[in-house]
Amino acid sequence: MKIGVLALQGDVREHIASLGDCGVSARSVKTRDDIDSIDALIIPGGESTTIAKLARAFGVFDLIKARIGSGMPTYGSCAGMILIADQILDGGPDQEILGGIDVQVRRNAFGRQVDSFETDLSFAGIGGTTFRAVFIRAPWVESVGAGVEVLASFNGHPVAIRQGHLLATSFHPELTGDNRIHRFFVDQLCKESSKVRL
Ligand code: GLN
């Protein structure tokens, strides 16, 4: 199972390190050949309009969209959550998204950069205690479709969701040193999908 971290913007090294803690040697990816060589993908936080534009500039936007559509396990954190949602609210003018999860996500829902914060959340399926969640100009999930599982919520808003091979969090687990969400992605989404293919 080869996992790539989209290396156009954001916490690429931190995600690679978190996957390393889970025993997975991940690679940074940004070209078409890179994307063709992986079985699963993490899209880090950053700025969703910028990541979409860079993905277009590097010629990988449609390829990633097609891979997500054909079942590649993908985890999007923060801007990555926005990118793999089917619909966004408060998007930039003509903002493009990849889509995949049947949710509506509100961009910058918690306010501006100065309204960034940390909190402890219960997260279904990762075991142990609560998870320290770092929200940086984060989105929240406004509404979920029937097939979407809510894994964590904050103040009544879903902030971690899963639909089949797709996982998204509003917050940044790569910044905390707690690798349980990366492990969940590897064990529950990536390994499951490789079993299906065998
Ligand atoms: N506010 C950013 C956006 O709209 C996301 C912030 C983040 O990824 N930390 O894309």
Residues whose N, C-alpha, C, O or C-beta is under 5 A from the ligand:
A	BS01	LIG	G45 G46 E47 S48 T49 S77 C78 A79 R107 N108 I136 R137
